[in-house]
Amino acid sequence: MQITVENAGGCKRVIVAEIPADVVTEKLSEGFRDVNKQITMPGFRKGKAPKDVLKKRFGREVFDDVRQTLADDVLRQAVEKHALQVLGQPELAELPELKEGAPSTFKLHVEVRPEIELPEYKGLEIDRPAAAVKDQEVTSALRNEQIRRGKMSPVEGAAAKDHFLKTDVHIVVGDETIFHRHGGLLETGLGFVAGLQLPKGDKELVGLSAGEHHEIKIKLPADFPNEEYRGKDAKIVLDVGQVLSFEGPTQEEVQKEMGHETLDAWKEEAKDELRREKEAEIDQLVEDRLIKKISDATKVELPEKYSKAKAAELLQQQAYRMYQHGAPEDEIKQFLEKAKTEGLERVKEQLKVAFVLDAIARKERLVVTEDEMHRHLGEISQQIGRPLEEVAQEFNQRGMMAGIREELRTRKVMKLLRQKAKYKAA
């Protein structure tokens, strides 16, 4: 089989294969032999029907199967001989004619991984925010431990200062929802929602009742996690499901149960834990900024068909996550409708980042060893309380191992970028 690969521009390639007559004939004969073994034709013993009879009854199916088999063989050999990194599914340019005793020409259109010329990616200057922990965050951490050890009971009527609200929370800027949480708990006397201080403080939520819709206008603070929305006018939209009262131990009782000498000692430990969590979040933020900086400086032509297919796949994944978090059906439909036009560009950005990460990993020869995979799976098995062998078997059956390995390699790239960066205090 003679195979050539033509560059059709960008990520497009055309694979042209000349299939010899004897190969076509043999494949067609195999196809009819397989059919003959599987079926019984009236008037003939099983496996003894003449080929002419089989052609009349099963000719189209056999020719289609052989055509697909040959196309698969062409793609496999092209990948091996020409080191193609094919993305997505190949397409036959035209339906190749198959005839016993005659050669055939196959043309497959494919898209391949783009070639990337990386910019400088080490020693990049980047702002690094300080890991500041607010008193309100420490208070919430202690309160959460207290709540886990007690129980919540429904309350009729309006919420008092010491009550809790089971609430759907949306933060909206213009027409865009930038944060949502369904069925979360809000403490009426705390004066904060999603880390944002309320204009009326601890009085803002007092008096709300089950079934009530409440909107609060705010200006997002200068330290809002997403820089894009800092200083913008927004509204917090609350839909109250239930008013609840807490019954359980005091914080002092929880403090003693957890082995802390004093309440202040517990607060300090909670503050240290929150600071560590914030450092991890800042690491993630820095990594995202670094890879965006590198991606923006990289010129690459992306595969169009593959991008569109990935966009559709990503939208469905996001819609499913919304469904799992309890988002109403109307909200999911609105998201899908709006995202149709925005989804492709967003996916192209994500694909570009993925290709850049892969190019850096290849250049730095970053690989994930079997020991690293084993350790990672061991951590997962401990977290979910299941045997390592069982977890590994399930991931293998679901075809998840390649994705896990890719995620660990991506972490190595991100760590490298972060360690080689030059930081400026934000």
C-alpha positions as MATLAB code, in Angstrom:
seq = 'MQITVENAGGCKRVIVAEIPADVVTEKLSEGFRDVNKQITMPGFRKGKAPKDVLKKRFGREVFDDVRQTLADDVLRQAVEKHALQVLGQPELAELPELKEGAPSTFKLHVEVRPEIELPEYKGLEIDRPAAAVKDQEVTSALRNEQIRRGKMSPVEGAAAKDHFLKTDVHIVVGDETIFHRHGGLLETGLGFVAGLQLPKGDKELVGLSAGEHHEIKIKLPADFPNEEYRGKDAKIVLDVGQVLSFEGPTQEEVQKEMGHETLDAWKEEAKDELRREKEAEIDQLVEDRLIKKISDATKVELPEKYSKAKAAELLQQQAYRMYQHGAPEDEIKQFLEKAKTEGLERVKEQLKVAFVLDAIARKERLVVTEDEMHRHLGEISQQIGRPLEEVAQEFNQRGMMAGIREELRTRKVMKLLRQKAKYKAA';
ca = [
       0.000    0.000    0.000;
       1.504    3.332   -1.110;
       0.625    6.257    1.175;
       1.396    9.950    0.787;
       0.396   12.861    3.011;
      -0.394   16.264    1.503;
      -0.313   19.472    3.551;
      -3.621   21.249    2.906;
      -2.699   24.272    5.038;
      -2.724   24.860    8.772;
      -3.701   21.709   10.622;
      -5.304   20.072    7.577;
      -3.742   17.044    5.920;
      -4.919   14.826    3.062;
      -3.863   11.182    3.224;
      -3.796    9.540   -0.198;
      -3.461    5.759   -0.372;
      -3.217    3.520   -3.420;
      -4.727    0.133   -2.528;
      -3.423   -2.695   -4.782;
      -5.981   -4.821   -6.639;
      -5.015   -8.012   -4.786;
      -5.616   -6.328   -1.400;
      -9.069   -5.094   -2.489;
      -9.977   -8.524   -3.819;
      -8.785  -10.324   -0.690;
     -10.658   -7.958    1.663;
     -13.903   -8.352   -0.300;
     -13.521  -12.133   -0.333;
     -12.941  -12.119    3.452;
     -16.064   -9.983    3.902;
     -18.296  -12.375    1.962;
     -16.733  -15.414    3.684;
     -17.564  -13.891    7.087;
     -21.171  -13.277    6.037;
     -21.455  -16.811    4.659;
     -20.354  -18.250    8.015;
     -22.892  -16.223    9.983;
     -26.112  -16.585    7.972;
     -28.231  -19.288    6.370;
     -29.718  -18.548    2.947;
     -32.918  -20.331    1.855;
     -32.095  -23.333   -0.344;
     -28.454  -23.504    0.773;
     -26.628  -25.080    3.677;
     -24.974  -22.686    6.175;
     -21.709  -21.397    4.698;
     -22.438  -22.818    1.230;
     -24.311  -19.938   -0.447;
     -22.697  -18.826   -3.757;
     -20.979  -15.432   -3.789;
     -23.359  -14.092   -6.480;
     -26.325  -14.799   -4.185;
     -24.563  -13.160   -1.243;
     -23.718  -10.086   -3.338;
     -27.370   -9.527   -4.252;
     -28.474   -9.782   -0.619;
     -25.529   -8.369    1.351;
     -23.362   -6.609   -1.236;
     -23.873   -3.062    0.044;
     -23.167   -4.024    3.681;
     -20.024   -5.978    2.800;
     -18.647   -3.224    0.540;
     -19.321   -0.609    3.247;
     -17.583   -2.731    5.904;
     -14.566   -3.356    3.668;
     -14.391    0.331    2.790;
     -14.284    1.212    6.500;
     -11.705   -1.503    7.224;
      -9.421   -0.220    4.472;
      -9.865    3.389    5.645;
      -8.845    2.319    9.168;
      -5.787    0.523    7.772;
      -4.822    3.586    5.737;
      -5.072    5.859    8.772;
      -3.092    3.473   10.992;
      -0.266    3.106    8.464;
      -0.192    6.860    7.752;
       0.132    7.598   11.469;
       2.953    5.051   11.801;
       4.883    6.001    8.656;
       4.484    9.779    8.803;
       4.309   10.296   12.602;
       0.959   12.076   12.341;
      -0.723   13.260   15.536;
      -4.307   13.067   14.328;
      -7.064   14.972   16.126;
     -10.706   13.944   15.895;
     -12.216   11.632   13.302;
     -10.939   11.345    9.701;
     -13.309   11.957    6.803;
     -13.312   10.247    3.419;
     -12.983   12.935    0.750;
     -15.157   10.854   -1.560;
     -16.586    7.352   -1.559;
     -13.798    5.196   -3.071;
     -14.889    2.663   -5.674;
     -14.247   -0.961   -4.778;
     -14.107   -3.617   -7.485;
     -12.672   -7.092   -7.391;
      -9.479   -7.311   -9.416;
      -9.042   -3.524   -9.547;
      -6.988   -1.111   -7.400;
      -8.624    1.677   -5.414;
      -7.602    5.137   -4.240;
      -8.520    6.376   -0.778;
      -8.373   10.042    0.241;
      -8.812   10.878    3.914;
      -9.098   14.419    5.272;
      -7.674   14.735    8.797;
      -6.644   17.435   11.222;
      -3.370   17.154   13.117;
      -1.882   18.702   16.212;
      -0.580   22.182   15.315;
       3.122   22.945   15.200;
       4.071   25.427   17.918;
       7.020   27.757   18.241;
       7.173   28.597   21.936;
       8.050   32.063   23.230;
      10.264   32.487   26.317;
       8.398   30.857   29.185;
      10.935   30.899   32.029;
      11.644   33.869   34.263;
       8.380   35.674   33.458;
       7.480   38.579   35.738;
       4.133   38.150   37.475;
       2.205   39.722   40.352;
       1.696   37.495   43.379;
      -1.033   38.568   45.841;
      -0.450   38.156   49.556;
      -2.337   35.361   51.341;
      -4.381   37.578   53.686;
      -6.938   35.896   55.958;
      -9.901   37.980   57.151;
     -11.401   37.670   60.630;
     -14.756   36.831   59.045;
     -13.191   33.804   57.335;
     -11.840   32.506   60.638;
     -15.259   33.023   62.228;
     -16.907   31.054   59.398;
     -14.393   28.200   59.709;
     -15.083   27.816   63.426;
     -18.816   28.094   62.846;
     -18.727   25.357   60.201;
     -17.055   22.953   62.645;
     -19.742   23.801   65.164;
     -22.549   23.250   62.653;
     -21.179   19.830   61.649;
     -21.631   18.678   65.239;
     -25.221   19.890   65.606;
     -28.473   19.787   63.670;
     -30.690   22.232   61.787;
     -34.460   22.457   62.280;
     -36.988   24.346   60.094;
     -38.461   27.557   61.528;
     -41.794   29.105   60.595;
     -41.927   32.802   59.746;
     -39.190   35.388   59.337;
     -35.524   34.770   60.133;
     -34.057   36.184   63.344;
     -30.439   37.204   63.846;
     -29.317   33.769   65.073;
     -31.033   31.806   62.289;
     -29.747   30.306   59.050;
     -31.136   30.518   55.524;
     -30.990   27.621   53.054;
     -30.647   29.715   49.944;
     -29.849   29.760   46.248;
     -27.243   32.499   45.730;
     -26.383   34.212   42.441;
     -23.986   37.118   41.975;
     -24.805   39.014   38.799;
     -22.824   41.684   36.931;
     -24.951   43.173   34.148;
     -26.561   40.157   32.483;
     -23.784   37.758   33.506;
     -23.977   35.394   36.476;
     -20.432   35.230   37.828;
     -21.160   33.051   40.878;
     -23.910   30.627   41.837;
     -24.480   28.239   44.702;
     -27.654   26.218   45.159;
     -29.017   25.254   48.567;
     -26.148   26.762   50.593;
     -26.406   27.940   54.227;
     -26.216   31.631   55.141;
     -26.001   32.774   58.754;
     -28.239   35.819   59.166;
     -26.092   37.453   61.834;
     -22.789   37.182   59.982;
     -23.283   40.023   57.479;
     -21.495   38.265   54.604;
     -22.591   36.321   51.511;
     -20.000   34.404   49.447;
     -17.257   36.360   51.196;
     -18.821   39.732   50.302;
     -19.714   42.157   53.081;
     -23.350   43.229   52.912;
     -24.312   46.926   52.853;
     -26.522   46.605   55.951;
     -24.155   44.216   57.691;
     -25.746   41.735   60.089;
     -29.179   43.316   59.567;
     -29.371   42.585   55.805;
     -30.728   39.038   56.053;
     -32.850   39.393   59.165;
     -36.570   39.215   58.414;
     -36.339   37.098   55.243;
     -38.772   34.167   54.954;
     -38.983   30.874   53.059;
     -39.977   31.415   49.419;
     -38.774   35.036   49.409;
     -36.736   36.542   46.547;
     -34.271   39.208   47.691;
     -31.755   41.307   45.745;
     -28.868   43.281   47.234;
     -26.938   45.887   45.243;
     -23.206   46.042   45.954;
     -19.915   47.195   44.431;
     -17.438   44.367   44.137;
     -14.327   44.992   46.292;
     -10.793   45.673   45.076;
      -9.687   42.232   46.290;
     -12.468   40.312   44.513;
     -10.907   37.003   43.310;
     -11.650   37.630   39.631;
      -9.794   40.796   38.633;
     -12.101   41.350   35.660;
     -15.010   42.286   37.940;
     -13.227   44.303   40.633;
     -14.935   47.606   41.365;
     -17.980   46.782   39.221;
     -21.587   47.199   40.262;
     -23.252   43.875   40.991;
     -26.242   42.402   42.729;
     -26.544   39.437   45.046;
     -29.725   37.524   44.231;
     -31.125   35.319   46.996;
     -33.974   32.808   46.721;
     -34.727   31.532   50.214;
     -35.731   27.891   50.505;
     -35.917   27.468   54.285;
     -35.330   29.309   57.539;
     -33.428   27.079   59.985;
     -32.342   27.171   63.609;
     -29.200   25.508   64.956;
     -29.095   23.182   67.925;
     -25.731   21.874   69.053;
     -22.557   22.466   71.062;
     -21.049   25.874   71.746;
     -17.764   26.854   70.138;
     -16.038   26.426   73.506;
     -17.327   22.856   73.696;
     -16.139   22.144   70.152;
     -12.764   23.702   70.962;
     -12.266   21.325   73.894;
     -13.478   18.338   71.880;
     -10.914   19.110   69.169;
      -8.110   19.330   71.746;
      -7.371   23.071   71.629;
      -6.296   24.649   74.898;
      -8.161   27.905   74.270;
     -10.560   29.434   71.751;
      -7.773   31.773   70.630;
      -5.472   28.790   69.986;
      -8.166   27.208   67.820;
      -8.589   30.485   65.932;
      -4.846   30.665   65.254;
      -4.767   27.098   63.932;
      -7.815   27.796   61.757;
      -6.136   30.955   60.472;
      -2.964   29.017   59.581;
      -5.014   26.389   57.734;
      -6.898   29.080   55.816;
      -3.605   30.759   54.925;
      -2.272   27.474   53.527;
      -5.452   27.073   51.487;
      -5.097   30.624   50.186;
      -1.451   30.010   49.246;
      -2.600   27.000   47.213;
      -5.290   29.161   45.570;
      -2.715   31.854   44.819;
      -0.414   29.217   43.304;
      -3.305   28.255   41.023;
      -3.989   31.902   40.165;
      -0.315   32.530   39.364;
      -0.140   29.407   37.215;
      -3.245   30.476   35.284;
      -1.775   33.946   34.698;
       1.564   32.526   33.576;
       0.103   30.081   31.077;
      -2.239   32.779   29.737;
       0.735   35.085   29.270;
       2.604   32.371   27.375;
      -0.467   31.367   25.363;
      -1.186   34.970   24.358;
       2.388   35.293   23.090;
       2.160   32.082   21.063;
       0.971   32.113   17.461;
      -0.808   28.936   16.489;
      -3.454   27.968   13.942;
      -6.044   25.753   15.613;
      -7.891   22.809   14.001;
     -11.370   24.143   13.122;
     -13.463   20.941   13.011;
     -11.832   19.516   16.111;
     -12.459   22.803   17.941;
     -16.155   22.762   17.057;
     -16.549   19.167   18.230;
     -14.783   19.960   21.498;
     -16.950   23.050   21.996;
     -20.123   20.967   21.791;
     -18.652   18.366   24.140;
     -17.571   20.988   26.678;
     -20.978   22.665   26.713;
     -22.663   19.370   27.524;
     -20.173   18.718   30.334;
     -20.806   22.156   31.840;
     -24.571   21.699   31.573;
     -24.285   18.342   33.339;
     -22.257   19.911   36.163;
     -24.951   22.590   36.553;
     -27.571   19.837   36.729;
     -25.548   17.987   39.405;
     -25.369   21.201   41.474;
     -29.147   21.584   41.349;
     -29.473   24.361   38.743;
     -33.056   24.781   37.469;
     -33.812   23.467   33.972;
     -34.591   26.961   32.653;
     -31.207   28.224   33.818;
     -29.425   25.335   32.078;
     -31.347   26.003   28.838;
     -30.485   29.717   28.981;
     -26.819   28.835   29.553;
     -26.736   26.478   26.553;
     -28.477   29.007   24.297;
     -26.130   31.836   25.263;
     -23.024   29.654   25.157;
     -23.615   28.445   21.580;
     -22.066   31.598   20.173;
     -19.414   32.008   22.882;
     -18.513   28.341   23.303;
     -16.324   27.919   20.215;
     -14.042   30.876   20.999;
     -13.706   29.768   24.622;
     -12.836   26.219   23.547;
     -10.263   27.541   21.069;
      -8.585   29.404   23.934;
      -8.603   26.248   26.063;
      -7.236   24.122   23.213;
      -4.488   26.632   22.563;
      -3.488   26.458   26.230;
      -3.539   22.647   26.101;
      -1.316   22.602   23.004;
       1.116   25.083   24.590;
       1.293   23.007   27.799;
       1.982   19.902   25.737;
       4.716   21.683   23.764;
       6.439   22.816   26.987;
       6.192   19.316   28.470;
       7.777   17.845   25.339;
      10.549   20.440   25.263;
      11.339   19.933   28.972;
      10.966   16.146   28.631;
       8.457   16.053   31.471;
       6.908   12.627   31.883;
       4.777   10.884   34.496;
       6.360    7.688   35.803;
       4.496    4.551   36.815;
       5.536    5.182   40.448;
       3.946    8.644   40.298;
       0.744    7.192   38.848;
       0.710    4.542   41.573;
       1.183    7.138   44.336;
      -1.564    9.340   42.914;
      -4.030    6.466   42.650;
      -3.095    5.505   46.205;
      -4.007    8.997   47.415;
      -7.365    8.770   45.620;
      -8.083    5.335   47.114;
      -7.394    6.677   50.623;
      -9.608    9.708   50.073;
     -12.602    7.655   48.948;
     -11.944    4.698   51.242;
     -11.649    2.009   48.572;
      -8.861   -0.499   47.787;
      -6.187    0.719   45.370;
      -6.640   -2.273   43.043;
     -10.377   -1.624   42.818;
      -9.867    2.076   42.034;
      -7.232    1.313   39.382;
      -9.467   -1.311   37.757;
     -12.430    1.075   37.603;
     -10.348    3.885   36.085;
      -8.955    1.449   33.513;
     -12.433    0.233   32.578;
     -13.651    3.811   32.183;
     -10.643    4.757   30.055;
      -9.582    7.448   32.525;
      -5.908    6.544   32.978;
      -4.664    8.600   30.014;
      -6.533   11.653   31.315;
      -5.085   11.230   34.805;
      -1.574   10.891   33.399;
      -2.088   14.037   31.290;
      -3.347   15.950   34.341;
      -0.256   14.981   36.363;
       2.008   16.043   33.486;
       0.165   19.375   33.277;
       0.772   19.900   37.003;
       4.491   19.385   36.402;
       4.491   22.030   33.677;
       2.580   24.490   35.879;
       4.943   23.892   38.802;
       7.950   24.502   36.547;
       6.498   27.807   35.279;
       5.671   28.937   38.828;
       9.107   28.025   40.199;
      10.940   29.808   37.367;
       8.791   32.978   37.504;
       9.957   36.339   38.895;
       7.442   37.686   41.416;
       6.318   41.199   42.142;
       4.246   41.903   45.259;
       0.674   42.693   44.204;
];
